[in-house]
Amino acid sequence: MTYCLSISLDAGLVLTSDSRTNAGIDQVSTYSKMFDFKTDADRALVVLSAGNLATTQFVVEQIKRDIRENQPKNLNTLSYMSDTADYVGEILSSRIRRYSENEASGFAPEATLLLAGQIQGNPPQTFMIYPQGNHITTSRETPYLQIGESKYGKPVLDRFIRPDTTLLDAATCSLISMDSTMQSNVSVGPPIEVLIYKKDSYDISNRHRFHAEHPYLLELRKAWGDKLREAFTEMPRFSEQ
């Protein structure tokens, strides 16, 4: 399973993903689900993936190939994030259709993507791209999008994430959201990757990787658990009267 998250803020973007693709009794596999691309200086674009690994790896490689071969349509030739989401959606949906036509019954090629970034002249944006190729984006009322195992990490986002949240506070909240998910679903697991993008910087180098025993991750988990228990003990007690 997977959990990926992109938060769109006034100050920029925060992207977070786990790295677990298989969690059996005797086998745990990890692959990064966060992909950045060598684009022109006037843009910065990142893709997060959930779903069939063969499908997502093909999509990422096709995007890179189109850039290398300077195809008429690639990440550097499109002027709007929505057009870029259409382009990535076309690659995704066409590959899924080919897999569905050619593979044996029972094969599930579906995948869902988050496309996040900024193209000069436009604000930073996030799009969720469905297997059919269509997409949605964030809004002032819903400033984040999730793919994969989203339900466990959603409550903390709903309580604390607002468009004016700072990038560092959003990064902290995203890690709490991820930890809540890992606590409830063993198929989501580290290493955890976090990318912090500052608006108008066109720089995606502020990327962090947290393994299972990373001191900050352990400290955050303990502090969050302690604060939750403290809050619970201060709640009005239930009474049968």
N, C-alpha and C positions, 0 to 999 in steps of 0.2 A: 504494500500500500504506500501511499504518498501523502504528504501535506506540504503545500506550497502557498505562499501568501505574498500579496503585493499591496502596500499601503500608499495611497496618493495623498500628499499633503501640500499645503501652501509652500512649504520650504523645499519640497522635492519628493523622493520616493524611498521607501524601505522595502527590500525584497528578502524573503526568508524561505528556505527550503530544507527538507531533510534529505538523506542520501540512501535510504533503505529501499531496495527493490524486491527483496525476497527474505522472508523470515521463517524458515522451516525449523524443525527440531534440531537438525544437524547441519544446517546451512544458512548463513546470513550473507547476502550479497549487497554491495553498496556501489552506487553510481551517482555522480553529481547530477542534479536536476536543474541546475542553474547554468545557462549558457550565454556568454557575451560574444560580441562579434567585432571584427576590425572594420569599423565604419569610418566615413569621412569625419573631419573635425567639427562639422556643424550638427552632429547627432550622436546619441548614445542609446543603444538598444540592447535589451536583455530578454531572454525567453526562459520561462520556468515550465516544467513539463510534468504531467501526471498521466498514467495509463500505460499502454503497451510500449515496452522499451524499444522494440524494433521499429515501431512507427515513429517514435520521437527522435531516435537516432537518425533515421532517414531524413526527417524534416530538417533537423539541425544541419546535417551534412549538405542537403540541397540548398539551404540558405547560404551556407559558406561557399558552395560551388558557384552559385549565381554571382556572388561578389567577385570571386577569383576570375571568372570568365567574362566579367563585365557584361552580363546579360542586360537587355533593355529594361527589364524589371528586376530590381534587386533592392536591398536595404538602402542603398545610396542614391537611388533614382527617384524615390518617392518623397513627396513634400509634406505629407500629413500622416499622423499616426494611424488614423482610421484607414487610409489607403494601405498602409503597411500591414495592418491587421487583416485586411482583405487578401493581400498577397500571401501572407503566412497561412491564412485559412484555406486558400486554394491549394497550396502544397499539401497541407494536412488532409483535407477531404479527398483529394484525388488519390493520395496514397492509401487511405483507408478503403476507398472503393476498389482499388486494384487488389489489395490483400483479400477483401471480401469475395471478389470474383474468382481468385486463383487458389486460395487456401482451402484446406479441408474443413468440413463442418465442425463447429465447436471452437474454432480459432476466433479470438476477440481482439481485433486490431485497433479498437477505439483508443483515443488519447485526447486530452484536453490541455490547452496551453494558456499561459499568461504571457502577454507581450507588454513590456513596460519600458519606458524611456522618454526621450525628448528629441524633437527635431526643431532646429532653430526657427524662431518666429512663432512657435506654438508652446503651450505649457507642457510640463511633464504629464504623461497619461499612462493608464493601465487598461488593457483590454483582456477579457477572457474569451478565448477562441474555442468554440465547441467542435466536436468531431465532424459536424456537417459543414464547417467552414464559417458559419455566422459568428457574431461576437457581440458582447456588451462591454460597457465601460463603467468606471466609477462615477460618483456624483458627490455633491456636497453632503447629501444625506447618507450616502453609503460610500465612504472614502477608501474602502478596501475590497479586494476580491480574493477568494480562496479556491483552490482546486484540491482534489483528493479527499482525505479524511478531515473534513472541515468542522464537524459539529462540536468536537470537544474544545477546540480553541476559539470558538466564536464568542462566547459570553464575555471574556475579558476585553476583546476588541470592541464589542458593542458598548461597553461601559466607559472605556477610556480613550478611544481613538476619535479625534475630531480633526477637521481640516487644518486647524491652527496648532495641533500637537507638534512639538519639536521633533526633529529627526532622531535624536538620541533617545527621547522618551518613547517614540514609536518603535525603535529598535529593541528597547527593553521589553515593551509590551508584546512585540512579535515573538521574542524568545519565551516569555511566559506562556503565550498562546501555544507555541510549539511544545513546551514542556508539559502543559496540560494534556495535549494530544498524545505525547509519548507515554504519559502515565496511564492512559486509558486504552491505548492500542499499541501492542508490541510490534506491529508491522510498520510503524513509523519510528525511525530511529536515527541516531547520529551517524556520521558527522553532520552538524547543522551549519548551513551557510547563510550569512547575512551580508547583504550589499546595501550600502547607504549612498544614495545619489543626491547631491545638492543641486537645486534648480539652477539652470543656465551654466553649469560647470562643464558639461559634456565629458565628464570624467567618471569612469566606473571602476576605478582602482581601489576604492574604499570597501574592500571585501574581506570578510572574516570567516574563519572556519573553526568550529567548536567540536572537539571530540567528546566522547561520553564522560570522561573524567576531567574535562577542562575546569580549572579552579573557578572561573567566573560563572560557568553554567551550574556548578554545584552550589556555589554561594547564592545564586539567584533562586534556585529551586528550594533551598532551605529557608531563605528569607520569605519567599512567597508562601510556603507551607506554614511557617510560623505565624505570619500575619493573618492567614485565613483561620487558623485555629484560635488565635487571639480574638478575632472578630466574632467567631462563632460563640465563644464563651461569654461574650458581652451581649449576646442577643437576648431579648425578653424570653423568659422561660415559658414553655407550654404549660397550660393549666387545664385540668378537667372540670374546674368549677365554672 
